[in-house]
Structure formats: structure tokens, C-alpha cells
Amino acid sequence: MAVARVTTKGQVTIPVQIRKTLAIEDGDALIFEITKADEARIRVIKRKRLTDLYGALPATRPYPGKEAIRTKVGQSLGEKPLGSQDDRQ
């Protein structure tokens, strides 16, 4: 059984053995639920990292590269493309 104390600010440090058992990591959220018997239950909501989404959607076309995309966006906005002859004067 692990014991933790509440600070004057209402903060609690979760003991290491509890963090390891529940796989609580930096950035995870905790949900506190109160049961009808006035007991508290804790649920861990794992933080989703952007890298976890890599490859989640299939590519529907080849990636032309950053510069090609910037040029196309600039053209669609009615601007001169980067590196055009007018920019070098």
C-alpha cells in the first residue's frame, strides 16, 4: 500500500510504484471518480503524441516537397513564386 500526502495547495505526488503499475507518464491525464461508497477511483488517459499518428492515413499521392507546395500556395494566393526573376532585382 502506497501513501501520499496532500500539500497546502492540494497537490499530491503519486508514488513511483503506483506510476509504474498504472503506466502513468509525463503529460498523461488522470480522471478522479467518486463511487457511491465515497471511494475515489483513478483512471489514466494516455497522452497522444503526434508521432503516434505517423502513417495512420494512407498516402493518396506522392509528396512533391516543401518548396513545390509553397510555390503552389503562393501562386494560388496570386503572389509571385519564391525565387522568381522579379525577386532577384
Secondary structure, DSSP 4 states (H G I P E B T S, - for coil): -----B-TTS-BPPPHHHHHHTT--TT-EEEEEE-TTS-EEEEEEPPPPGGGGTTSS--SS----HHHHHHHHHHHTTPPPTT-GGGG-
